[in-house]
Amino acid sequence: MSKSIELLAPAKNLECGIAAIDHGADAVYIGASRFGARAAAGNSVEDIKALCDYAHTYMAKVYVTVNTIIYDNELDATKELITQLYEAGADAILVQDMGLLNMDLPPIPLHASTQTDNRTVEKVKWLARLGFSRVVLARELSADEISHIHHEVPDVELEVFVHGALCVSYSGQCYASQYCFGRSANRGECAQFCRLKFDLEDANGNVIEKGRHLLSLKDLCQIDRLETLLDSGATSLKIEGRLKDITYVKNVTAAYSKRLNEIIAHSNGRYRRASLGKCTYTFEPNLNKTFNRGFTHYFLDGRKNDMSSPLTPKAIGEYVGNIKNINHGSIIVAGTAAFANGDGLCFFNDQNELQGFRVNRAQGNVIFPQKMPTGLKRGKALYRNNDQAFEKFLTNKSSERKINITMQIHESAEGKIILEACVGNVNVCIEEQCGTQAALKPQTENIIRQLTKLGNTPFECNDVSMPYGQLKSFIPSSLLTHMRRNVTQKLEQAIRKAAISHRESSMNEATLAKGQGSNNYPDRHAYLYNIANRQSAEFYKMQQTHATPAPEINMPNNALLMQCRYCLRHALGKCSRQTGTNDTYKTPLYLRMSDGRRFRLQFDCLRCQMNVIADK
């Protein structure tokens, strides 16, 4: 039996959600008006309902993020919101706050957000016993670790990130933004502490690295490793980017959908797409042409040296050539790239700082900037981080998604014309009384032509059959048109109904139990609990776990601000396991912000983890 595979795309808003579906997503995730881990990406229940209706036409799904920690005075509003999302047709909600499991929620599937810090078999088993039907795994896991989790907990769907921005801390375990700026990452208000410049100092104040973005990572890109992830047990392949614009969503979704289709086509039936419909595009997807900080596989193959982007946290874009010559008011670029008015170009100056400029006019490989950049020299590598021609393609209609259906038409003994339409397991039928006029000549060609005029519908049909031979009664084209419209409307409604029925049937007994399961919390990996309300406190009490309030409630002295698998010592070639030698500088090491605040680095080599600790 083939395994259903889901490409999961982000939706900043309704428009982005529809674009994601149109460009090949099997599911989208979107934030509601409140309680999503991107506070700037909220949407009304009405818009989410409209997105659900559209997605369900393709048997695609809509997941809503309710994955912030929740305060006591927000519990009733959260319950009300989840009830409204259930009634709107949402297929699942993503959850961080365990207090929700102590509440009387509607029977909607629960997904454990990556904010619940899901990095071990023990944690995933615990979440499964609590009733979570899916777990979003930590971005830091290797293919072997994902495979091990799947082997040990085979009945839980595993969602993995495949593309987009990387947090340097395990998700849900970062309190640096709250500590420094009063903006909680666990409340959807991350201030991107990890993208700032830092000095790295030893215990004597000696500067090891000066003014670099030492915690800033490249962007994740697993497009060439999707098969590895599928073979490891991943069910859902997730694209990051709920703050990204529509052109990003279109390009990245299309790129991954095309690659996934290629893998499935050669899988000998092992895998299949989770939704209906095939996409045709008016453009060739290119991941280098949308926002990225350079790409990495992160820890998929274990610890590597290509993870960070210390020179800049900004988008570099695609390499377009080196500077051949600089004239008064113009620049000649060596290479084959074509440029357009409005292109955004950038380069690293002699201080290794990213410097950008805009193209005012272009003639072949000669570009005329709006303002000549001061740090540009011959031989410098040039990058394009805004491709105007490509963006123009994507601002227009750039994809069409059609569901291939089959039709059968025949005549009953009572003289009624019966038309059936089918896709997968969904089948609908309509019948109409026809006149008594007999057909004087074959109608097959006209019947097929009229029934396959499906341009304004989600469907296409290349298979119209007449199982009992030629129809004897004459069928006017107007009647065929009427029947075609009715049967496609009925089929569309039936597919949506089947999508909702699938949501209800996925509510297994464990999900319905909602928190009545295990009381063995897997605390040996120093998970922090993020308890911010009485329901959450009661939940962990039932788990027989002694837990302290979330740092948003009570920030302790010398707080553990980040837990990172990424390690600066390794990145700088100073890891004792890597080099076999001891450090030559005095520990502990510190990160220093430009305003003088310091953060102590603790290297937990037993767990191969770097901790960032508030230095008070």
C-alpha positions as CSV (number, residue, x, y, z in Angstrom):
1,M,0.0,0.0,0.0
2,S,1.4,3.4,-1.0
3,K,2.2,6.0,1.7
4,S,0.4,9.4,1.5
5,I,3.0,12.2,1.4
6,E,2.1,15.8,2.1
7,L,3.8,19.0,1.0
8,L,3.0,21.6,3.6
9,A,3.3,25.3,2.6
10,P,3.0,28.5,4.7
11,A,0.2,31.0,4.3
12,K,0.6,34.6,5.6
13,N,-3.0,35.3,4.5
14,L,-5.9,33.9,2.4
15,E,-4.3,35.0,-0.8
16,C,-1.0,33.2,0.0
17,G,-2.9,30.1,1.1
18,I,-4.8,29.9,-2.2
19,A,-1.6,30.5,-4.1
20,A,0.1,27.6,-2.2
21,I,-2.7,25.2,-3.1
22,D,-2.6,26.4,-6.7
23,H,1.1,25.8,-6.9
24,G,1.1,22.2,-5.5
25,A,0.7,22.2,-1.8
26,D,-1.2,19.3,-0.2
27,A,-1.8,21.3,2.9
28,V,-1.2,24.8,4.2
29,Y,-0.7,26.2,7.7
30,I,-1.9,29.6,8.7
31,G,-2.2,31.7,11.8
32,A,-5.5,32.8,13.3
33,S,-6.1,36.3,14.7
34,R,-4.4,35.4,17.9
35,F,-2.2,32.8,19.6
36,G,0.0,31.9,16.6
37,A,3.8,31.8,16.8
38,R,4.0,34.7,14.3
39,A,2.1,37.5,15.8
40,A,2.4,39.6,12.6
41,A,0.6,36.9,10.6
42,G,-2.9,36.7,11.9
43,N,-6.1,36.0,10.0
44,S,-9.8,36.2,10.6
45,V,-11.9,33.0,11.1
46,E,-13.9,34.0,8.0
47,D,-10.7,34.0,5.8
48,I,-9.6,30.7,7.3
49,K,-13.1,29.2,6.4
50,A,-12.7,30.5,2.9
51,L,-9.3,28.9,2.7
52,C,-10.6,25.6,4.0
53,D,-13.4,25.6,1.4
54,Y,-10.9,26.2,-1.4
55,A,-8.3,23.7,-0.1
56,H,-10.9,21.0,0.5
57,T,-11.9,21.1,-3.1
58,Y,-8.6,19.5,-3.8
59,M,-8.7,17.3,-0.7
60,A,-5.9,19.5,0.6
61,K,-5.8,20.4,4.3
62,V,-5.6,23.6,6.4
63,Y,-3.8,23.6,9.7
64,V,-4.1,26.5,12.1
65,T,-1.3,27.6,14.4
66,V,-2.5,28.1,18.0
67,N,1.1,27.5,19.2
68,T,2.0,30.2,21.6
69,I,2.0,29.9,25.4
70,I,-1.2,31.3,26.8
71,Y,-1.9,33.4,29.8
72,D,-4.7,32.8,32.3
73,N,-6.8,35.7,31.1
74,E,-6.7,34.2,27.5
75,L,-7.9,30.7,28.2
76,D,-11.5,31.3,27.5
77,A,-10.7,33.2,24.3
78,T,-8.4,30.4,23.1
79,K,-11.1,27.8,23.7
80,E,-13.6,29.9,21.8
81,L,-11.2,30.5,18.9
82,I,-10.5,26.7,18.6
83,T,-14.2,26.0,18.5
84,Q,-14.7,28.6,15.8
85,L,-11.8,27.1,13.8
86,Y,-13.3,23.6,14.1
87,E,-16.6,24.9,12.8
88,A,-14.8,26.7,10.0
89,G,-13.4,23.4,8.8
90,A,-9.8,23.5,9.9
91,D,-8.2,20.1,9.7
92,A,-6.0,20.4,12.8
93,I,-4.5,22.9,15.2
94,L,-0.8,23.2,16.1
95,V,-0.3,23.4,19.8
96,Q,2.5,24.3,22.2
97,D,0.7,25.0,25.5
98,M,-0.2,21.8,27.2
99,G,-2.9,23.5,29.2
100,L,-5.1,23.1,26.2
101,L,-5.2,19.4,26.8
102,N,-7.0,20.1,30.1
103,M,-9.8,22.0,28.4
104,D,-13.0,20.8,26.8
105,L,-12.1,21.3,23.2
106,P,-14.1,20.2,20.1
107,P,-12.9,17.0,18.4
108,I,-10.2,18.5,16.2
109,P,-6.9,16.7,15.6
110,L,-3.9,18.1,17.5
111,H,-0.4,18.5,16.1
112,A,2.5,19.0,18.5
113,S,4.2,22.2,17.2
114,T,7.9,22.3,16.9
115,Q,7.6,24.8,19.7
116,T,7.1,21.8,22.1
117,D,10.8,20.8,21.4
118,N,10.4,17.4,19.8
119,R,13.9,15.9,19.5
120,T,13.8,12.5,21.1
121,V,11.9,9.2,20.9
122,E,10.8,9.6,24.5
123,K,9.2,13.0,23.8
124,V,7.4,11.8,20.7
125,K,6.1,8.7,22.5
126,W,4.8,10.9,25.4
127,L,3.1,13.2,22.9
128,A,1.5,10.2,21.1
129,R,0.1,8.9,24.4
130,L,-1.4,12.3,25.1
131,G,-3.3,12.1,21.9
132,F,-1.3,14.1,19.4
133,S,-1.8,12.6,15.9
134,R,1.2,14.4,14.5
135,V,4.5,15.7,15.9
136,V,6.5,18.4,14.2
137,L,10.1,17.4,14.7
138,A,12.9,19.7,15.7
139,R,14.8,21.1,12.7
140,E,18.1,19.8,14.2
141,L,17.5,16.1,13.7
142,S,19.5,13.9,11.4
143,A,18.0,11.4,8.9
144,D,19.1,8.6,11.2
145,E,17.4,10.2,14.2
146,I,14.1,10.7,12.3
147,S,14.3,7.1,11.1
148,H,14.8,5.9,14.7
149,I,11.8,7.9,16.0
150,H,9.6,6.5,13.1
151,H,10.7,3.0,13.9
152,E,9.9,3.4,17.6
153,V,6.6,5.4,17.1
154,P,5.3,4.2,13.7
155,D,1.7,5.3,14.2
156,V,2.4,9.0,14.7
157,E,2.7,11.2,11.6
158,L,6.1,13.0,11.5
159,E,6.3,16.5,10.1
160,V,9.8,17.8,9.1
161,F,11.0,21.1,7.9
162,V,12.5,21.1,4.4
163,H,13.0,24.7,3.5
164,G,13.4,28.2,5.0
165,A,14.8,30.1,7.9
166,L,16.5,28.3,10.8
167,C,16.4,29.2,14.4
168,V,19.7,28.6,16.1
169,S,18.0,27.4,19.3
170,Y,15.7,24.5,19.7
171,S,12.3,25.9,19.0
172,G,10.3,26.7,22.2
173,Q,13.5,26.8,24.2
174,C,14.6,30.3,23.2
175,Y,14.2,33.2,25.7
176,A,16.8,35.6,24.4
177,S,14.3,37.9,22.7
178,Q,12.2,38.0,25.9
179,Y,15.3,38.6,28.1
180,C,16.8,41.4,25.9
181,F,13.8,43.1,24.4
182,G,10.7,42.0,26.3
183,R,9.4,40.2,23.2
184,S,8.7,36.6,23.7
185,A,9.4,34.1,20.9
186,N,6.9,31.8,22.6
187,R,4.3,34.5,22.2
188,G,5.0,35.0,18.5
189,E,7.1,38.2,18.9
190,C,10.7,37.1,18.3
191,A,13.0,40.1,17.8
192,Q,15.6,37.9,16.0
193,F,18.3,38.1,18.6
194,C,20.2,35.4,16.7
195,R,20.6,37.7,13.6
196,L,22.5,40.4,15.6
197,K,26.2,41.2,15.5
198,F,28.4,39.9,18.4
199,D,31.9,39.9,19.5
200,L,33.2,36.6,20.8
201,E,35.5,37.0,23.9
202,D,37.3,34.7,26.2
203,A,37.3,34.9,30.0
204,N,40.1,37.5,30.0
205,G,38.2,39.8,27.6
206,N,40.4,38.9,24.6
207,V,38.4,39.2,21.3
208,I,38.3,36.0,19.3
209,E,35.8,37.2,16.7
210,K,34.8,40.9,16.2
211,G,31.5,42.2,15.0
212,R,30.1,39.1,13.3
213,H,26.7,37.5,13.1
214,L,27.9,34.5,15.0
215,L,24.5,32.9,15.7
216,S,23.0,33.6,12.3
217,L,22.4,30.4,10.3
218,K,21.9,29.8,6.6
219,D,18.5,28.8,5.3
220,L,17.4,25.2,5.2
221,C,17.1,23.6,1.7
222,Q,16.4,19.8,1.4
223,I,15.1,19.7,-2.1
224,D,17.8,17.3,-3.1
225,R,17.3,15.2,0.0
226,L,13.5,14.7,0.0
227,E,13.8,11.0,-0.8
228,T,16.1,10.5,2.2
229,L,13.5,12.2,4.4
230,L,10.6,10.1,3.0
231,D,12.6,6.9,3.5
232,S,13.3,8.0,7.1
233,G,9.6,8.1,7.8
234,A,8.6,11.7,7.3
235,T,4.9,12.1,6.4
236,S,4.7,15.9,5.9
237,L,7.4,18.1,4.3
238,K,7.1,21.6,5.7
239,I,8.2,24.8,4.1
240,E,8.9,27.6,6.6
241,G,7.7,31.2,5.9
242,R,4.4,32.4,7.4
243,L,5.8,36.0,7.1
244,K,6.9,35.5,3.5
245,D,5.1,37.2,0.5
246,I,3.1,35.5,-2.2
247,T,6.0,35.3,-4.7
248,Y,8.1,33.3,-2.3
249,V,5.2,30.9,-1.6
250,K,4.5,30.4,-5.3
251,N,8.2,29.7,-6.2
252,V,9.2,27.5,-3.3
253,T,6.0,25.5,-3.3
254,A,6.2,24.9,-7.0
255,A,9.9,23.8,-6.8
256,Y,9.2,21.3,-4.1
257,S,6.0,20.0,-5.6
258,K,7.7,19.3,-8.9
259,R,10.6,17.5,-7.2
260,L,8.2,15.5,-5.1
261,N,6.2,14.4,-8.2
262,E,9.4,13.2,-9.8
263,I,10.3,11.1,-6.7
264,I,6.8,9.6,-6.5
265,A,6.8,8.8,-10.3
266,H,9.9,6.6,-9.7
267,S,8.9,5.1,-6.3
268,N,7.2,2.0,-7.8
269,G,4.0,2.9,-5.9
270,R,5.6,3.4,-2.5
271,Y,4.4,7.0,-2.2
272,R,1.5,9.1,-3.4
273,R,0.4,12.7,-3.0
274,A,-2.0,13.4,-0.2
275,S,-4.3,15.7,-2.2
276,L,-5.9,15.8,-5.7
277,G,-4.9,17.7,-8.8
278,K,-1.9,18.4,-11.0
279,C,-0.3,21.8,-11.5
280,T,0.9,23.4,-14.7
281,Y,3.2,26.4,-14.4
282,T,3.9,29.4,-16.5
283,F,7.4,29.7,-15.0
284,E,10.4,27.5,-14.1
285,P,10.8,27.5,-10.3
286,N,14.2,28.5,-9.0
287,L,15.0,28.5,-5.3
288,N,18.0,30.8,-5.8
289,K,15.7,33.6,-7.0
290,T,13.7,34.0,-3.7
291,F,14.9,35.1,-0.3
292,N,17.7,33.0,1.2
293,R,20.8,33.5,3.2
294,G,22.6,30.7,1.4
295,F,21.5,27.1,1.8
296,T,22.4,24.3,4.2
297,H,21.3,20.7,4.9
298,Y,21.8,21.6,8.6
299,F,22.1,18.3,10.6
300,L,20.5,16.0,8.2
301,D,23.8,14.2,7.5
302,G,25.2,15.0,10.9
303,R,27.3,18.0,12.1
304,K,28.9,19.9,9.2
305,N,30.8,23.1,8.7
306,D,28.4,24.8,6.2
307,M,25.6,25.9,8.6
308,S,26.2,29.5,9.4
309,S,26.0,32.9,7.7
310,P,28.3,35.0,9.9
311,L,28.9,37.9,7.4
312,T,25.2,38.9,7.0
313,P,21.7,37.8,8.1
314,K,20.3,39.3,4.9
315,A,19.4,37.6,1.6
316,I,22.4,37.3,-0.7
317,G,20.5,35.8,-3.6
318,E,22.0,34.1,-6.7
319,Y,25.6,34.6,-8.0
320,V,25.4,36.4,-11.4
321,G,29.1,36.9,-12.2
322,N,32.2,38.9,-11.3
323,I,32.8,42.6,-11.9
324,K,34.8,42.9,-15.2
325,N,35.1,46.7,-15.4
326,I,33.7,49.8,-13.8
327,N,33.2,52.9,-15.9
328,H,31.7,56.3,-15.1
329,G,28.1,55.5,-14.3
330,S,28.2,51.9,-15.5
331,I,29.4,48.4,-14.5
332,I,30.3,45.6,-16.8
333,V,29.6,42.1,-15.5
334,A,31.5,39.0,-16.7
335,G,29.1,36.1,-17.2
336,T,25.9,35.1,-19.0
337,A,23.3,36.6,-16.7
338,A,20.7,39.0,-18.1
339,F,19.7,42.0,-16.1
340,A,16.5,44.1,-15.9
341,N,15.6,47.6,-14.7
342,G,14.9,47.5,-11.0
343,D,17.1,44.4,-10.2
344,G,18.6,44.4,-6.7
345,L,22.3,43.5,-6.7
346,C,24.7,43.1,-3.8
347,F,28.4,42.3,-3.0
348,F,30.7,42.0,-0.1
349,N,33.0,45.0,0.3
350,D,36.5,45.0,1.7
351,Q,35.2,45.0,5.2
352,N,33.2,41.8,4.4
353,E,29.9,43.8,4.8
354,L,27.1,43.2,2.4
355,Q,26.5,46.2,0.3
356,G,23.6,46.6,-2.2
357,F,22.5,48.8,-5.0
358,R,19.6,49.0,-7.5
359,V,19.8,48.7,-11.3
360,N,18.4,51.8,-13.0
361,R,19.0,50.5,-16.5
362,A,20.5,47.5,-18.1
363,Q,21.9,46.7,-21.6
364,G,23.0,43.1,-21.8
365,N,25.8,42.6,-19.3
366,V,26.2,46.4,-18.8
367,I,24.3,47.8,-15.8
368,F,23.7,51.4,-14.9
369,P,23.0,51.8,-11.1
370,Q,20.7,54.4,-9.6
371,K,23.8,55.4,-7.5
372,M,27.2,54.0,-8.1
373,P,28.3,51.8,-5.0
374,T,31.4,53.1,-3.4
375,G,32.9,49.8,-2.3
376,L,32.7,47.9,-5.6
377,K,35.9,46.8,-7.3
378,R,37.0,44.8,-10.3
379,G,36.9,41.1,-9.6
380,K,34.2,41.3,-6.9
381,A,31.6,38.6,-6.9
382,L,28.1,40.0,-7.7
383,Y,24.8,38.5,-6.4
384,R,21.2,39.3,-7.3
385,N,18.7,39.3,-4.4
386,N,15.8,40.8,-6.3
387,D,15.1,39.5,-9.9
388,Q,12.6,41.9,-11.4
389,A,11.8,39.8,-14.4
390,F,11.2,36.7,-12.3
391,E,9.1,38.6,-9.8
392,K,7.0,40.0,-12.6
393,F,6.2,36.5,-13.7
394,L,5.1,35.5,-10.2
395,T,2.9,38.6,-9.6
396,N,0.6,37.4,-12.5
397,K,-1.3,34.1,-12.7
398,S,1.5,31.6,-12.7
399,S,-0.1,28.2,-12.1
400,E,-3.3,26.2,-12.8
401,R,-4.3,23.2,-10.8
402,K,-6.7,20.7,-12.2
403,I,-8.2,17.4,-10.9
404,N,-8.5,14.7,-13.5
405,I,-11.9,13.1,-13.4
406,T,-13.7,10.4,-15.3
407,M,-17.3,10.5,-16.6
408,Q,-19.8,7.9,-17.6
409,I,-23.1,8.6,-19.4
410,H,-25.9,6.2,-20.3
411,E,-29.6,6.0,-20.7
412,S,-32.0,4.2,-18.4
413,A,-34.9,1.9,-19.4
414,E,-37.2,4.8,-18.4
415,G,-35.5,7.1,-20.9
416,K,-33.5,9.1,-18.3
417,I,-30.0,10.3,-19.1
418,I,-27.6,9.4,-16.2
419,L,-24.3,11.1,-15.9
420,E,-21.7,10.0,-13.3
421,A,-18.5,11.7,-12.4
422,C,-15.7,10.1,-10.4
423,V,-12.3,10.9,-8.8
424,G,-10.7,8.5,-6.5
425,N,-13.2,7.2,-4.0
426,V,-15.6,10.1,-4.6
427,N,-18.4,9.4,-7.0
428,V,-21.6,11.4,-7.9
429,C,-24.5,10.8,-10.2
430,I,-27.3,13.0,-11.7
431,E,-30.1,12.1,-14.0
432,E,-32.3,14.1,-16.3
433,Q,-35.4,13.3,-18.3
434,C,-34.7,13.5,-22.0
435,G,-37.1,14.0,-24.9
436,T,-38.6,11.2,-27.0
437,Q,-36.7,12.2,-30.1
438,A,-34.4,9.5,-31.4
439,A,-30.9,10.2,-32.4
440,L,-30.6,10.1,-36.2
441,K,-26.8,10.0,-36.2
442,P,-23.9,9.2,-33.7
443,Q,-23.6,11.7,-30.9
444,T,-20.4,10.5,-29.3
445,E,-18.2,13.4,-30.6
446,N,-20.6,16.1,-29.4
447,I,-21.3,14.4,-26.0
448,I,-17.6,14.3,-25.3
449,R,-17.0,17.8,-26.5
450,Q,-19.8,19.3,-24.3
451,L,-19.0,17.2,-21.2
452,T,-15.3,18.1,-21.3
453,K,-15.8,21.9,-21.4
454,L,-14.6,22.3,-17.8
455,G,-12.5,25.5,-18.1
456,N,-14.0,27.4,-15.1
457,T,-14.1,24.4,-12.8
458,P,-11.3,22.7,-10.8
459,F,-11.6,19.7,-13.1
460,E,-10.4,18.3,-16.4
461,C,-11.7,15.2,-18.1
462,N,-10.0,13.0,-20.7
463,D,-12.1,10.0,-20.2
464,V,-15.9,10.0,-21.1
465,S,-17.3,6.6,-21.5
466,M,-20.6,5.1,-22.6
467,P,-20.6,1.7,-20.9
468,Y,-23.8,0.5,-22.6
469,G,-23.0,1.8,-26.1
470,Q,-24.4,4.6,-28.1
471,L,-27.3,6.6,-26.5
472,K,-30.5,6.1,-28.5
473,S,-32.3,9.3,-27.6
474,F,-31.1,12.6,-29.0
475,I,-29.5,14.8,-26.3
476,P,-29.4,18.5,-27.0
477,S,-26.1,20.3,-26.3
478,S,-28.0,22.6,-23.9
479,L,-29.0,19.6,-21.8
480,L,-25.4,18.3,-21.8
481,T,-24.2,21.7,-20.7
482,H,-26.8,21.7,-17.9
483,M,-25.8,18.2,-16.7
484,R,-22.1,19.0,-16.9
485,R,-22.6,22.0,-14.6
486,N,-24.7,20.1,-12.2
487,V,-22.5,17.1,-11.9
488,T,-19.3,19.1,-11.4
489,Q,-20.9,21.3,-8.7
490,K,-22.1,18.1,-7.0
491,L,-18.7,16.5,-7.3
492,E,-17.0,19.6,-5.8
493,Q,-19.4,19.5,-2.9
494,A,-18.8,15.8,-2.4
495,I,-15.0,16.2,-2.4
496,R,-15.3,18.9,0.3
497,K,-17.6,16.7,2.3
498,A,-15.1,13.8,2.0
499,A,-12.3,16.1,3.2
500,I,-14.3,17.0,6.4
501,S,-15.2,13.3,6.9
502,H,-11.5,12.4,6.8
503,R,-10.9,15.0,9.6
504,E,-13.5,13.3,11.7
505,S,-12.3,9.8,11.1
506,S,-8.7,10.7,11.9
507,M,-9.8,11.5,15.5
508,N,-8.6,8.2,17.0
509,E,-9.2,7.2,20.6
510,A,-5.9,8.6,21.8
511,T,-6.7,12.0,20.4
512,L,-10.2,12.0,21.9
513,A,-8.6,11.2,25.3
514,K,-6.8,14.6,25.3
515,G,-4.3,14.4,28.0
516,Q,-5.6,11.5,30.0
517,G,-2.6,9.3,29.1
518,S,1.0,9.1,30.3
519,N,2.2,10.6,33.5
520,N,5.9,9.9,32.7
521,Y,7.2,13.2,31.3
522,P,10.6,12.7,29.5
523,D,12.5,15.3,31.5
524,R,16.0,13.9,31.2
525,H,16.9,16.2,28.3
526,A,16.3,19.4,30.3
527,Y,13.1,20.5,28.4
528,L,11.7,23.7,29.8
529,Y,8.0,23.6,30.3
530,N,6.8,27.2,29.4
531,I,4.0,27.1,32.0
532,A,2.1,30.4,31.8
533,N,-1.4,29.5,33.0
534,R,-3.2,27.5,35.6
535,Q,-4.4,24.8,33.2
536,S,-0.8,24.1,32.1
537,A,0.4,24.0,35.7
538,E,-2.4,21.5,36.5
539,F,-1.5,19.4,33.5
540,Y,2.1,19.0,34.6
541,K,1.0,18.3,38.1
542,M,-1.0,15.4,36.7
543,Q,2.2,14.3,34.9
544,Q,3.9,14.2,38.3
545,T,6.4,16.7,37.1
546,H,7.8,19.6,39.2
547,A,7.9,22.5,36.9
548,T,8.7,26.2,37.2
549,P,6.8,29.1,35.5
550,A,7.8,30.2,32.0
551,P,10.5,32.8,31.8
552,E,7.8,35.1,30.4
553,I,6.3,34.9,33.9
554,N,9.5,34.8,36.0
555,M,12.9,35.2,34.3
556,P,15.5,33.7,36.7
557,N,19.0,35.1,37.2
558,N,21.6,33.5,34.9
559,A,18.7,32.2,32.8
560,L,19.3,29.5,30.2
561,L,18.3,31.6,27.1
562,M,19.1,29.1,24.4
563,Q,19.8,25.5,23.8
564,C,21.6,25.0,20.5
565,R,22.8,22.0,18.6
566,Y,24.8,24.4,16.5
567,C,28.1,25.0,18.2
568,L,30.4,28.0,17.8
569,R,33.5,26.0,18.9
570,H,32.9,23.5,16.2
571,A,32.1,26.2,13.6
572,L,35.3,28.0,14.4
573,G,37.4,24.8,14.3
574,K,37.9,24.8,18.1
575,C,36.0,21.7,19.0
576,S,38.3,19.4,21.1
577,R,36.5,16.3,19.6
578,Q,37.1,17.7,16.1
579,T,40.7,18.8,16.6
580,G,41.8,16.4,19.3
581,T,43.5,19.3,21.2
582,N,42.4,21.5,24.1
583,D,41.4,25.2,23.7
584,T,44.1,27.7,23.7
585,Y,41.9,30.5,25.1
586,K,40.6,30.9,28.6
587,T,37.0,29.7,29.2
588,P,34.2,30.5,29.6
589,L,33.6,32.2,26.4
590,Y,31.1,35.1,26.0
591,L,29.1,36.8,23.3
592,R,29.0,40.5,23.6
593,M,26.3,42.7,22.0
594,S,27.1,46.1,20.6
595,D,25.5,47.7,23.7
596,G,27.9,45.8,26.0
597,R,25.6,43.1,27.3
598,R,27.3,39.7,27.6
599,F,26.1,36.1,27.4
600,R,28.0,33.2,28.7
601,L,28.5,30.2,26.4
602,Q,28.3,26.8,28.1
603,F,29.5,23.8,26.0
604,D,27.7,20.6,27.0
605,C,29.9,18.2,25.1
606,L,28.1,15.1,26.6
607,R,25.0,16.2,24.6
608,C,27.0,18.0,21.9
609,Q,25.0,21.1,22.7
610,M,25.8,24.8,23.2
611,N,23.9,26.8,25.8
612,V,23.6,30.6,25.8
613,I,23.2,31.9,29.4
614,A,22.3,35.3,30.7
615,D,25.4,36.8,32.4
616,K,24.3,38.7,35.5
